[in-house]
Amino acid sequence: MKKIKFINLLSGILLSSLLVSCGGSNGKSSGQISISGAFALYPMTVKWAEEYGKVHPEVRIDISAGGAGKGIADVLSGMVEIGMVSREIYAEEIEKGAFPVAVTKDAVVAVISDQNPVLDEILTTGLKNDIGSEIWITGNVKTWGEAFSSASSEPMHVYTRSDACGAAEMWAKFYGKKQEDLLGTGVFGDPGLAQAVQKDPLGIGYNNIGYAYDATSKQQVEGIRVVPLDLNNNGTIDDDENFYNSMNDIIAAIASGKYPSPPARELYFVTMNSPKDNKVITEFINWVLTDGQKYVQEAGYITLPAEKIAEEKKKLQ
């Protein structure tokens, strides 16, 4: 990956494990499930584990975030039972035994500081696709004035992800490229990138919606503004493109297809080969695809269509 420099914000990032109860068997399948991977899926998985623990206290779930690349590497090496992956699974990973099950959906959005000097112009005109490419791919756009047709000569500070992750892969794919093609200061993890943009009035980056919006208030995270995409490239954000004010608005736009895919995408639980012979894992994933779906919108994610859920459940039979 091309980077101007690397910022390590690891100390400020939530990389902790969540242990969700342990207890007697109560006549149910007892055991432990270890999960690692995508920051995008981490908050949702934490919620699922908490709720699952209420009805299955005999199962302990250990969750850690570290990026989609870590999730797929950990599951293929046998370090964890489930990898959280926020991108499509590569053919070579399938050949090595990766078994993906789609469990929900979200999207990646461009983010800036709410102290940006040309904030009003940005929210009015939006980010054109070709300008985004010249920010993150070619590097030809270097000032805020060039990007958003204003008189500003302030330099643009571009941020990207330093870790192998689905957010960067999907953001690059939106511009027809791969993560290693993205320019910018490399920052580790979704929380780290959000924090970097919050602190830099001249910064621009991208985040999964779970880090750009607060799941409780459903509003944009304090200090951050989501950059609207000028999808029809007409130089202004029209009414049908204006769906970024709240988490509920953008979730509805993703679900209806108004927000493009990529950077909208499905999120996966990945196991090493089919887990159908492992009762503890299959019961948990089946619960996620059934009872667990009622927590999806509450947590700020998008529920998969019924036919897609049925398709994923069939994989586990």
C-alpha positions as CSV (number, residue, x, y, z in Angstrom):
1,M,0.0,0.0,0.0
2,K,1.2,3.5,-0.8
3,K,1.4,5.7,2.2
4,I,2.8,9.2,3.1
5,K,3.5,7.9,6.6
6,F,2.2,5.5,9.2
7,I,0.3,6.5,12.3
8,N,0.0,3.8,14.9
9,L,-3.0,4.6,17.1
10,L,-3.2,1.1,18.5
11,S,-3.2,2.3,22.1
12,G,-6.4,4.2,21.4
13,I,-8.2,1.4,19.6
14,L,-10.6,-1.1,21.1
15,L,-8.8,-4.4,20.4
16,S,-10.1,-6.1,23.6
17,S,-11.7,-9.5,23.9
18,L,-15.2,-10.0,25.0
19,L,-15.9,-13.0,27.1
20,V,-19.7,-13.7,27.1
21,S,-20.4,-15.9,30.1
22,C,-19.5,-19.4,31.0
23,G,-21.4,-21.8,33.1
24,G,-22.9,-25.2,33.4
25,S,-24.3,-27.2,30.6
26,N,-28.0,-26.9,31.5
27,G,-28.6,-29.8,29.0
28,K,-27.4,-27.7,26.1
29,S,-24.3,-27.8,23.9
30,S,-21.5,-26.3,26.0
31,G,-18.3,-24.9,24.6
32,Q,-16.3,-21.9,23.5
33,I,-16.2,-20.0,20.3
34,S,-13.3,-17.7,19.3
35,I,-13.9,-15.0,16.8
36,S,-11.6,-12.4,15.3
37,G,-11.5,-10.0,12.3
38,A,-13.3,-7.1,10.7
39,F,-13.8,-3.9,12.7
40,A,-17.0,-3.4,10.5
41,L,-18.6,-6.5,12.0
42,Y,-17.2,-6.3,15.5
43,P,-19.9,-4.1,17.2
44,M,-22.7,-6.3,15.7
45,T,-21.0,-9.5,16.8
46,V,-20.5,-8.1,20.3
47,K,-24.2,-7.4,20.4
48,W,-25.1,-10.9,19.1
49,A,-22.7,-12.5,21.6
50,E,-24.3,-10.6,24.5
51,E,-27.8,-11.6,23.5
52,Y,-26.8,-15.2,22.7
53,G,-25.2,-15.5,26.1
54,K,-28.5,-14.7,27.8
55,V,-30.2,-17.7,26.3
56,H,-27.0,-19.9,26.1
57,P,-25.0,-19.1,29.2
58,E,-23.2,-22.4,28.7
59,V,-21.3,-21.1,25.6
60,R,-18.4,-18.7,26.0
61,I,-17.6,-16.4,23.1
62,D,-14.3,-14.6,22.8
63,I,-14.2,-11.8,20.2
64,S,-11.4,-9.5,19.1
65,A,-11.2,-6.9,16.3
66,G,-8.1,-6.5,14.1
67,G,-9.3,-6.1,10.5
68,A,-10.8,-8.5,7.9
69,G,-7.3,-9.6,6.8
70,K,-6.6,-10.8,10.3
71,G,-10.0,-12.5,10.5
72,I,-9.4,-14.6,7.4
73,A,-5.8,-15.4,8.3
74,D,-6.8,-16.4,11.8
75,V,-9.6,-18.8,10.7
76,L,-7.5,-20.4,7.9
77,S,-4.6,-21.0,10.3
78,G,-6.9,-22.5,13.0
79,M,-6.4,-19.7,15.5
80,V,-10.1,-19.0,15.7
81,E,-13.4,-20.8,14.9
82,I,-14.9,-17.8,13.1
83,G,-13.4,-15.0,11.1
84,M,-15.3,-11.8,10.6
85,V,-14.7,-10.6,7.0
86,S,-16.1,-7.4,5.5
87,R,-15.3,-8.1,1.8
88,E,-15.9,-10.8,-0.7
89,I,-14.0,-14.0,-0.1
90,Y,-11.2,-14.6,-2.6
91,A,-11.1,-17.8,-4.7
92,E,-7.8,-18.7,-3.3
93,E,-9.2,-18.5,0.2
94,I,-12.1,-20.7,-0.8
95,E,-9.6,-23.2,-2.1
96,K,-7.8,-23.2,1.3
97,G,-11.1,-24.1,3.0
98,A,-12.8,-20.8,3.8
99,F,-16.5,-21.3,4.2
100,P,-18.4,-17.9,4.2
101,V,-21.9,-17.3,5.6
102,A,-23.3,-13.8,5.0
103,V,-24.9,-12.5,8.2
104,T,-25.6,-8.8,7.7
105,K,-24.8,-5.8,5.5
106,D,-23.3,-2.3,5.9
107,A,-21.4,0.3,3.9
108,V,-18.3,2.5,3.9
109,V,-18.6,6.3,3.8
110,A,-16.3,9.2,3.3
111,V,-15.7,11.3,6.5
112,I,-14.3,14.7,7.4
113,S,-14.0,16.8,10.5
114,D,-17.0,19.0,11.4
115,Q,-14.4,21.8,11.6
116,N,-13.5,21.6,8.0
117,P,-13.1,25.1,6.6
118,V,-15.3,24.5,3.5
119,L,-17.8,22.2,5.2
120,D,-20.9,24.0,3.8
121,E,-19.6,23.7,0.2
122,I,-18.8,20.0,0.8
123,L,-22.3,19.2,2.1
124,T,-23.9,21.1,-0.8
125,T,-21.9,19.8,-3.7
126,G,-20.9,16.4,-2.5
127,L,-18.0,14.2,-3.6
128,K,-17.9,13.3,-7.3
129,N,-16.6,9.9,-8.3
130,D,-13.8,11.2,-10.4
131,I,-12.7,13.6,-7.6
132,G,-12.6,10.8,-5.1
133,S,-10.4,8.8,-7.5
134,E,-8.0,11.8,-7.8
135,I,-7.9,12.1,-4.0
136,W,-7.2,8.5,-3.1
137,I,-5.8,6.9,-6.4
138,T,-3.9,9.5,-8.4
139,G,-3.2,12.1,-5.8
140,N,-3.8,14.9,-8.4
141,V,-6.2,16.7,-6.1
142,K,-4.2,18.3,-3.3
143,T,-6.4,21.2,-1.9
144,W,-10.0,21.5,-0.7
145,G,-10.6,24.1,-3.3
146,E,-9.7,21.7,-6.1
147,A,-11.9,19.0,-4.7
148,F,-15.0,21.0,-4.0
149,S,-14.9,24.0,-6.4
150,S,-14.2,26.6,-3.7
151,A,-11.7,29.3,-3.3
152,S,-9.9,27.5,-0.5
153,S,-6.2,26.8,-1.0
154,E,-6.0,24.8,2.2
155,P,-4.1,21.5,1.7
156,M,-6.1,18.2,1.9
157,H,-4.8,15.6,4.4
158,V,-5.8,12.2,3.0
159,Y,-6.1,9.2,5.3
160,T,-6.4,5.5,4.5
161,R,-6.2,2.2,6.4
162,S,-2.8,0.6,7.2
163,D,-4.3,-2.8,8.0
164,A,-5.7,-5.2,5.5
165,C,-9.4,-4.6,5.8
166,G,-12.7,-4.8,4.0
167,A,-13.4,-1.1,4.4
168,A,-10.3,-0.1,2.3
169,E,-10.9,-2.9,-0.2
170,M,-14.5,-1.8,-0.8
171,W,-13.5,1.9,-0.9
172,A,-10.8,1.1,-3.5
173,K,-13.2,-1.1,-5.4
174,F,-15.7,1.8,-5.7
175,Y,-12.9,3.5,-7.8
176,G,-12.0,0.3,-9.7
177,K,-8.9,-0.4,-7.7
178,K,-7.5,-2.5,-4.8
179,Q,-6.6,-1.5,-1.3
180,E,-2.9,-1.3,-2.1
181,D,-3.7,1.4,-4.7
182,L,-5.1,3.8,-2.1
183,L,-3.0,6.8,-1.2
184,G,-2.9,8.5,2.2
185,T,-1.6,8.5,5.7
186,G,-2.1,4.9,6.9
187,V,-4.0,4.5,10.2
188,F,-4.8,1.3,11.9
189,G,-8.4,0.3,12.3
190,D,-11.8,2.0,12.0
191,P,-11.6,3.7,15.4
192,G,-8.1,5.0,14.7
193,L,-9.1,6.5,11.3
194,A,-12.2,8.1,12.8
195,Q,-10.1,9.6,15.5
196,A,-7.5,10.9,13.0
197,V,-10.2,12.7,11.0
198,Q,-11.9,14.1,14.1
199,K,-8.6,15.8,15.2
200,D,-7.7,17.1,11.7
201,P,-9.9,19.9,10.2
202,L,-8.1,19.4,6.9
203,G,-8.4,15.6,6.9
204,I,-10.5,13.2,4.8
205,G,-10.9,9.5,5.2
206,Y,-13.5,6.7,5.1
207,N,-15.2,4.6,7.8
208,N,-17.7,1.8,8.1
209,I,-21.0,3.4,9.1
210,G,-20.8,1.9,12.6
211,Y,-17.9,4.2,13.3
212,A,-19.3,7.3,11.5
213,Y,-22.6,7.1,13.3
214,D,-23.5,6.5,16.9
215,A,-25.6,3.4,17.3
216,T,-27.4,4.8,20.3
217,S,-28.3,8.4,19.2
218,K,-28.4,7.3,15.5
219,Q,-26.6,10.6,14.7
220,Q,-23.2,11.2,13.2
221,V,-20.4,10.8,15.7
222,E,-19.4,14.0,17.4
223,G,-16.6,15.8,15.5
224,I,-17.3,13.9,12.3
225,R,-19.4,14.7,9.2
226,V,-20.2,12.1,6.5
227,V,-19.4,13.4,3.0
228,P,-22.4,12.9,0.6
229,L,-21.6,11.2,-2.7
230,D,-22.7,13.1,-5.8
231,L,-24.0,10.0,-7.5
232,N,-25.3,11.6,-10.7
233,N,-22.2,13.8,-11.0
234,N,-24.2,17.0,-11.5
235,G,-22.2,19.1,-8.9
236,T,-24.9,19.2,-6.2
237,I,-26.6,16.9,-3.7
238,D,-30.1,16.4,-4.9
239,D,-33.0,15.5,-2.6
240,D,-32.8,11.8,-3.6
241,E,-29.0,11.8,-2.7
242,N,-29.5,13.5,0.7
243,F,-29.7,10.5,3.1
244,Y,-26.7,11.0,5.4
245,N,-28.1,13.0,8.3
246,S,-28.9,10.0,10.5
247,M,-28.0,6.3,10.7
248,N,-31.6,5.4,10.0
249,D,-31.5,7.4,6.8
250,I,-28.4,5.8,5.4
251,I,-29.5,2.3,6.5
252,A,-32.7,2.8,4.5
253,A,-30.7,4.1,1.5
254,I,-28.4,1.0,1.6
255,A,-31.3,-1.4,2.0
256,S,-33.1,0.2,-1.0
257,G,-30.0,0.3,-3.2
258,K,-29.8,4.1,-3.4
259,Y,-26.4,3.9,-1.8
260,P,-24.1,2.1,-4.3
261,S,-22.5,-1.3,-3.8
262,P,-19.6,-1.1,-3.4
263,P,-19.0,0.6,-1.0
264,A,-22.1,-1.1,0.5
265,R,-21.4,-4.8,1.0
266,E,-22.3,-8.0,2.8
267,L,-20.5,-9.0,5.9
268,Y,-19.5,-12.6,6.6
269,F,-18.8,-15.1,9.3
270,V,-16.1,-17.4,7.8
271,T,-15.2,-20.9,9.2
272,M,-12.6,-23.4,8.1
273,N,-14.7,-25.7,6.0
274,S,-18.4,-26.3,6.7
275,P,-19.1,-26.1,10.4
276,K,-22.1,-28.5,10.2
277,D,-20.4,-31.1,12.3
278,N,-19.7,-28.6,15.1
279,K,-22.9,-28.2,17.0
280,V,-21.8,-25.2,19.1
281,I,-20.8,-23.1,16.0
282,T,-23.7,-24.1,13.8
283,E,-26.2,-23.4,16.6
284,F,-24.7,-19.9,17.1
285,I,-24.6,-19.0,13.4
286,N,-28.2,-20.3,12.9
287,W,-29.3,-18.2,15.9
288,V,-27.6,-15.1,14.3
289,L,-29.5,-15.8,11.1
290,T,-32.9,-16.2,12.9
291,D,-33.4,-14.7,16.3
292,G,-30.3,-12.6,16.1
293,Q,-31.6,-10.6,13.1
294,K,-33.9,-8.6,15.3
295,Y,-30.9,-6.8,16.7
296,V,-29.4,-5.9,13.4
297,Q,-31.1,-2.5,12.7
298,E,-30.9,-1.6,16.4
299,A,-27.1,-2.0,16.1
300,G,-27.0,0.1,13.0
301,Y,-26.7,-2.6,10.3
302,I,-28.9,-3.8,7.4
303,T,-31.0,-7.0,7.6
304,L,-30.4,-9.3,4.7
305,P,-33.4,-10.1,2.5
306,A,-35.4,-13.2,3.6
307,E,-34.4,-15.2,0.6
308,K,-30.7,-14.5,1.3
309,I,-31.0,-15.6,4.9
310,A,-32.7,-18.8,3.8
311,E,-29.9,-19.4,1.3
312,E,-27.2,-18.9,4.1
313,K,-29.1,-21.1,6.6
314,K,-29.2,-23.9,3.9
315,K,-25.4,-23.9,3.8
316,L,-25.3,-25.0,7.4
317,Q,-27.5,-28.1,6.9
